[in-house]
Amino acid sequence: MADVTRNPLPQFVTSLPAGYDGQEVFFQSTTAGTGGGSTNTMADVGAVWRLRYRSAATGSYKWEFVGGSALYNAVDTSQSLTAGSGYQNLATVGPIITAPVAGVYNVQLSCLTQDSAGSNGTGVSVNDAAPATDLLFTATFVGFSSPLSALGEVTLTSGQTARIKYERNSTSTWSKRRLRITPIRVG
């Protein structure tokens, strides 16, 4: 049962306290990149997370997400890959979001994609590495733009980035690229 005498209302914090069972906080990072892009902070974009501490939570992340805003970034520019192999950044990198605190996050990507030969890959990368197998999404549309939307789960440490990377089959084009992350458990 929550100890309401120690914390009658959630406190507003910019870093997570040690925590006790049932404690709730409103968390908002003031670190650049945590609101999406390279400079936005959670405070800049008005994103706030309500978190509740639960010592019995599995693993090392004890602050569970109760509600609040997803972190979001978008790149509308239409850009293509015509050479190279493996997952790459486009000329305008991203979208990209920096994790404000270590934890497990739901990650969602969406974009319009087009390929002249039939398939291309899109994936979520951690710290610019190749996307993990469970975060790869393939589109198989030839000659026209078609929407791609996918949801996965990623573990990030504080300051690590989540970004979308791209793999071409022949000439592949992406536009209206979106990335959204929401915490599951952090700490």
Contacts in CASP RR format, 6 or more apart in sequence:
PFRMAT RR
TARGET T0000
AUTHOR 0000-0000-0000
METHOD contacts of the structure
MODEL  1
MADVTRNPLPQFVTSLPAGYDGQEVFFQSTTAGTGGGSTNTMADVGAVWR
LRYRSAATGSYKWEFVGGSALYNAVDTSQSLTAGSGYQNLATVGPIITAP
VAGVYNVQLSCLTQDSAGSNGTGVSVNDAAPATDLLFTATFVGFSSPLSA
LGEVTLTSGQTARIKYERNSTSTWSKRRLRITPIRVG
2 21 0 8 1.000
2 22 0 8 1.000
2 23 0 8 1.000
2 24 0 8 1.000
3 20 0 8 1.000
3 21 0 8 1.000
3 22 0 8 1.000
3 23 0 8 1.000
6 20 0 8 1.000
6 23 0 8 1.000
7 22 0 8 1.000
7 23 0 8 1.000
7 24 0 8 1.000
10 24 0 8 1.000
10 25 0 8 1.000
10 26 0 8 1.000
10 50 0 8 1.000
11 25 0 8 1.000
11 26 0 8 1.000
12 25 0 8 1.000
12 26 0 8 1.000
12 28 0 8 1.000
13 25 0 8 1.000
13 26 0 8 1.000
13 27 0 8 1.000
13 28 0 8 1.000
14 27 0 8 1.000
14 28 0 8 1.000
14 29 0 8 1.000
14 30 0 8 1.000
15 101 0 8 1.000
16 25 0 8 1.000
16 27 0 8 1.000
16 51 0 8 1.000
16 63 0 8 1.000
16 101 0 8 1.000
16 186 0 8 1.000
16 187 0 8 1.000
17 23 0 8 1.000
17 25 0 8 1.000
19 53 0 8 1.000
19 62 0 8 1.000
19 63 0 8 1.000
20 53 0 8 1.000
20 55 0 8 1.000
21 53 0 8 1.000
21 54 0 8 1.000
21 55 0 8 1.000
21 56 0 8 1.000
22 52 0 8 1.000
22 53 0 8 1.000
22 54 0 8 1.000
23 52 0 8 1.000
23 53 0 8 1.000
24 50 0 8 1.000
24 51 0 8 1.000
24 52 0 8 1.000
24 53 0 8 1.000
24 66 0 8 1.000
25 50 0 8 1.000
25 51 0 8 1.000
25 63 0 8 1.000
26 48 0 8 1.000
26 49 0 8 1.000
26 50 0 8 1.000
27 48 0 8 1.000
27 49 0 8 1.000
27 50 0 8 1.000
27 51 0 8 1.000
27 63 0 8 1.000
27 100 0 8 1.000
27 101 0 8 1.000
28 42 0 8 1.000
28 43 0 8 1.000
28 46 0 8 1.000
28 47 0 8 1.000
28 48 0 8 1.000
28 49 0 8 1.000
29 35 0 8 1.000
29 41 0 8 1.000
29 42 0 8 1.000
29 43 0 8 1.000
29 100 0 8 1.000
29 101 0 8 1.000
30 41 0 8 1.000
30 42 0 8 1.000
30 43 0 8 1.000
31 41 0 8 1.000
31 98 0 8 1.000
31 100 0 8 1.000
31 159 0 8 1.000
32 38 0 8 1.000
32 39 0 8 1.000
32 40 0 8 1.000
32 41 0 8 1.000
32 98 0 8 1.000
33 39 0 8 1.000
33 40 0 8 1.000
33 41 0 8 1.000
33 96 0 8 1.000
33 97 0 8 1.000
33 98 0 8 1.000
34 40 0 8 1.000
34 41 0 8 1.000
34 42 0 8 1.000
34 71 0 8 1.000
34 97 0 8 1.000
34 98 0 8 1.000
34 99 0 8 1.000
34 100 0 8 1.000
35 41 0 8 1.000
35 42 0 8 1.000
35 44 0 8 1.000
35 45 0 8 1.000
35 47 0 8 1.000
35 71 0 8 1.000
35 72 0 8 1.000
35 73 0 8 1.000
35 97 0 8 1.000
35 98 0 8 1.000
35 100 0 8 1.000
36 45 0 8 1.000
36 71 0 8 1.000
36 72 0 8 1.000
36 73 0 8 1.000
36 95 0 8 1.000
36 96 0 8 1.000
36 97 0 8 1.000
36 98 0 8 1.000
37 73 0 8 1.000
37 95 0 8 1.000
37 96 0 8 1.000
37 97 0 8 1.000
37 98 0 8 1.000
38 96 0 8 1.000
42 48 0 8 1.000
42 71 0 8 1.000
42 100 0 8 1.000
45 69 0 8 1.000
45 71 0 8 1.000
45 72 0 8 1.000
46 69 0 8 1.000
47 68 0 8 1.000
47 69 0 8 1.000
47 70 0 8 1.000
47 71 0 8 1.000
48 68 0 8 1.000
48 69 0 8 1.000
49 65 0 8 1.000
49 67 0 8 1.000
49 68 0 8 1.000
49 69 0 8 1.000
49 183 0 8 1.000
50 65 0 8 1.000
50 66 0 8 1.000
50 67 0 8 1.000
50 68 0 8 1.000
51 63 0 8 1.000
51 64 0 8 1.000
51 65 0 8 1.000
51 66 0 8 1.000
51 183 0 8 1.000
51 186 0 8 1.000
52 63 0 8 1.000
52 64 0 8 1.000
52 66 0 8 1.000
53 62 0 8 1.000
53 63 0 8 1.000
53 64 0 8 1.000
54 62 0 8 1.000
54 64 0 8 1.000
55 62 0 8 1.000
57 64 0 8 1.000
57 185 0 8 1.000
60 187 0 8 1.000
61 102 0 8 1.000
61 103 0 8 1.000
61 104 0 8 1.000
61 185 0 8 1.000
61 186 0 8 1.000
61 187 0 8 1.000
62 185 0 8 1.000
62 187 0 8 1.000
63 185 0 8 1.000
63 186 0 8 1.000
63 187 0 8 1.000
64 184 0 8 1.000
64 185 0 8 1.000
65 182 0 8 1.000
65 183 0 8 1.000
65 184 0 8 1.000
65 185 0 8 1.000
65 186 0 8 1.000
70 108 0 8 1.000
70 180 0 8 1.000
70 181 0 8 1.000
70 182 0 8 1.000
71 97 0 8 1.000
71 100 0 8 1.000
71 180 0 8 1.000
71 181 0 8 1.000
71 182 0 8 1.000
72 97 0 8 1.000
72 178 0 8 1.000
72 179 0 8 1.000
72 180 0 8 1.000
73 94 0 8 1.000
73 95 0 8 1.000
73 96 0 8 1.000
73 97 0 8 1.000
73 178 0 8 1.000
73 179 0 8 1.000
74 95 0 8 1.000
74 176 0 8 1.000
74 177 0 8 1.000
74 178 0 8 1.000
74 179 0 8 1.000
75 90 0 8 1.000
75 92 0 8 1.000
75 94 0 8 1.000
75 95 0 8 1.000
75 177 0 8 1.000
76 175 0 8 1.000
76 176 0 8 1.000
76 177 0 8 1.000
77 91 0 8 1.000
77 92 0 8 1.000
77 175 0 8 1.000
78 173 0 8 1.000
78 174 0 8 1.000
78 175 0 8 1.000
79 90 0 8 1.000
79 91 0 8 1.000
79 92 0 8 1.000
79 173 0 8 1.000
79 174 0 8 1.000
79 175 0 8 1.000
80 90 0 8 1.000
80 168 0 8 1.000
80 171 0 8 1.000
80 172 0 8 1.000
80 173 0 8 1.000
80 174 0 8 1.000
81 88 0 8 1.000
81 90 0 8 1.000
81 166 0 8 1.000
81 167 0 8 1.000
81 168 0 8 1.000
81 171 0 8 1.000
81 172 0 8 1.000
82 168 0 8 1.000
82 170 0 8 1.000
82 171 0 8 1.000
84 168 0 8 1.000
85 167 0 8 1.000
86 130 0 8 1.000
86 167 0 8 1.000
87 121 0 8 1.000
87 123 0 8 1.000
87 125 0 8 1.000
87 130 0 8 1.000
87 131 0 8 1.000
87 165 0 8 1.000
87 166 0 8 1.000
87 167 0 8 1.000
88 165 0 8 1.000
88 166 0 8 1.000
88 167 0 8 1.000
88 168 0 8 1.000
89 128 0 8 1.000
89 163 0 8 1.000
89 165 0 8 1.000
89 166 0 8 1.000
90 166 0 8 1.000
90 174 0 8 1.000
93 163 0 8 1.000
94 163 0 8 1.000
94 164 0 8 1.000
94 165 0 8 1.000
94 177 0 8 1.000
94 179 0 8 1.000
95 163 0 8 1.000
95 164 0 8 1.000
95 177 0 8 1.000
95 178 0 8 1.000
95 179 0 8 1.000
96 161 0 8 1.000
96 162 0 8 1.000
96 163 0 8 1.000
96 164 0 8 1.000
96 179 0 8 1.000
97 161 0 8 1.000
97 162 0 8 1.000
97 163 0 8 1.000
97 179 0 8 1.000
97 181 0 8 1.000
98 159 0 8 1.000
98 160 0 8 1.000
98 161 0 8 1.000
99 105 0 8 1.000
99 156 0 8 1.000
99 157 0 8 1.000
99 158 0 8 1.000
99 159 0 8 1.000
99 160 0 8 1.000
99 161 0 8 1.000
99 162 0 8 1.000
99 181 0 8 1.000
100 158 0 8 1.000
100 159 0 8 1.000
101 158 0 8 1.000
101 183 0 8 1.000
101 186 0 8 1.000
101 187 0 8 1.000
102 156 0 8 1.000
102 157 0 8 1.000
102 158 0 8 1.000
102 186 0 8 1.000
102 187 0 8 1.000
103 155 0 8 1.000
103 156 0 8 1.000
103 157 0 8 1.000
103 183 0 8 1.000
103 184 0 8 1.000
103 185 0 8 1.000
103 186 0 8 1.000
103 187 0 8 1.000
104 153 0 8 1.000
104 154 0 8 1.000
104 155 0 8 1.000
104 183 0 8 1.000
104 184 0 8 1.000
104 185 0 8 1.000
104 186 0 8 1.000
105 153 0 8 1.000
105 154 0 8 1.000
105 155 0 8 1.000
105 156 0 8 1.000
105 162 0 8 1.000
105 181 0 8 1.000
105 182 0 8 1.000
105 183 0 8 1.000
105 184 0 8 1.000
106 151 0 8 1.000
106 152 0 8 1.000
106 153 0 8 1.000
106 181 0 8 1.000
106 182 0 8 1.000
106 183 0 8 1.000
106 184 0 8 1.000
107 124 0 8 1.000
107 135 0 8 1.000
107 151 0 8 1.000
107 152 0 8 1.000
107 153 0 8 1.000
107 154 0 8 1.000
107 162 0 8 1.000
107 179 0 8 1.000
107 180 0 8 1.000
107 181 0 8 1.000
108 149 0 8 1.000
108 150 0 8 1.000
108 151 0 8 1.000
108 152 0 8 1.000
108 178 0 8 1.000
108 179 0 8 1.000
108 180 0 8 1.000
108 181 0 8 1.000
109 122 0 8 1.000
109 123 0 8 1.000
109 124 0 8 1.000
109 137 0 8 1.000
109 148 0 8 1.000
109 149 0 8 1.000
109 150 0 8 1.000
109 164 0 8 1.000
109 177 0 8 1.000
109 178 0 8 1.000
109 179 0 8 1.000
109 180 0 8 1.000
110 147 0 8 1.000
110 148 0 8 1.000
110 149 0 8 1.000
110 150 0 8 1.000
110 176 0 8 1.000
110 177 0 8 1.000
110 178 0 8 1.000
111 122 0 8 1.000
111 147 0 8 1.000
111 148 0 8 1.000
111 164 0 8 1.000
111 174 0 8 1.000
111 175 0 8 1.000
111 176 0 8 1.000
111 177 0 8 1.000
111 178 0 8 1.000
112 145 0 8 1.000
112 146 0 8 1.000
112 147 0 8 1.000
112 148 0 8 1.000
112 174 0 8 1.000
112 175 0 8 1.000
112 176 0 8 1.000
113 120 0 8 1.000
113 121 0 8 1.000
113 122 0 8 1.000
113 139 0 8 1.000
113 141 0 8 1.000
113 145 0 8 1.000
113 146 0 8 1.000
113 147 0 8 1.000
113 148 0 8 1.000
113 172 0 8 1.000
113 173 0 8 1.000
113 174 0 8 1.000
114 141 0 8 1.000
114 143 0 8 1.000
114 144 0 8 1.000
114 145 0 8 1.000
114 146 0 8 1.000
114 172 0 8 1.000
114 173 0 8 1.000
114 174 0 8 1.000
115 139 0 8 1.000
115 140 0 8 1.000
115 141 0 8 1.000
115 142 0 8 1.000
115 143 0 8 1.000
115 168 0 8 1.000
115 169 0 8 1.000
115 170 0 8 1.000
115 171 0 8 1.000
115 172 0 8 1.000
115 173 0 8 1.000
116 142 0 8 1.000
116 143 0 8 1.000
116 170 0 8 1.000
116 171 0 8 1.000
116 172 0 8 1.000
117 142 0 8 1.000
117 169 0 8 1.000
117 170 0 8 1.000
117 171 0 8 1.000
118 140 0 8 1.000
118 141 0 8 1.000
118 142 0 8 1.000
118 169 0 8 1.000
118 170 0 8 1.000
119 138 0 8 1.000
119 139 0 8 1.000
119 140 0 8 1.000
119 169 0 8 1.000
120 138 0 8 1.000
120 139 0 8 1.000
120 166 0 8 1.000
120 167 0 8 1.000
120 168 0 8 1.000
120 169 0 8 1.000
120 172 0 8 1.000
120 174 0 8 1.000
121 136 0 8 1.000
121 137 0 8 1.000
121 138 0 8 1.000
121 139 0 8 1.000
121 166 0 8 1.000
121 167 0 8 1.000
121 168 0 8 1.000
121 169 0 8 1.000
121 172 0 8 1.000
122 136 0 8 1.000
122 137 0 8 1.000
122 138 0 8 1.000
122 139 0 8 1.000
122 148 0 8 1.000
122 150 0 8 1.000
122 164 0 8 1.000
122 165 0 8 1.000
122 166 0 8 1.000
122 167 0 8 1.000
122 174 0 8 1.000
123 131 0 8 1.000
123 135 0 8 1.000
123 136 0 8 1.000
123 137 0 8 1.000
123 150 0 8 1.000
123 164 0 8 1.000
123 165 0 8 1.000
123 166 0 8 1.000
124 131 0 8 1.000
124 132 0 8 1.000
124 135 0 8 1.000
124 152 0 8 1.000
124 154 0 8 1.000
124 162 0 8 1.000
124 163 0 8 1.000
124 164 0 8 1.000
124 165 0 8 1.000
124 179 0 8 1.000
125 131 0 8 1.000
125 135 0 8 1.000
125 162 0 8 1.000
125 163 0 8 1.000
125 164 0 8 1.000
125 165 0 8 1.000
126 132 0 8 1.000
126 154 0 8 1.000
126 156 0 8 1.000
126 160 0 8 1.000
126 161 0 8 1.000
126 162 0 8 1.000
127 160 0 8 1.000
127 161 0 8 1.000
128 161 0 8 1.000
128 163 0 8 1.000
128 165 0 8 1.000
130 165 0 8 1.000
131 165 0 8 1.000
132 154 0 8 1.000
134 152 0 8 1.000
134 153 0 8 1.000
135 152 0 8 1.000
135 154 0 8 1.000
137 148 0 8 1.000
137 150 0 8 1.000
139 146 0 8 1.000
139 148 0 8 1.000
145 173 0 8 1.000
145 175 0 8 1.000
153 184 0 8 1.000
154 162 0 8 1.000
154 181 0 8 1.000
156 162 0 8 1.000
162 179 0 8 1.000
162 181 0 8 1.000
163 179 0 8 1.000
164 177 0 8 1.000
164 179 0 8 1.000
166 172 0 8 1.000
166 174 0 8 1.000
END
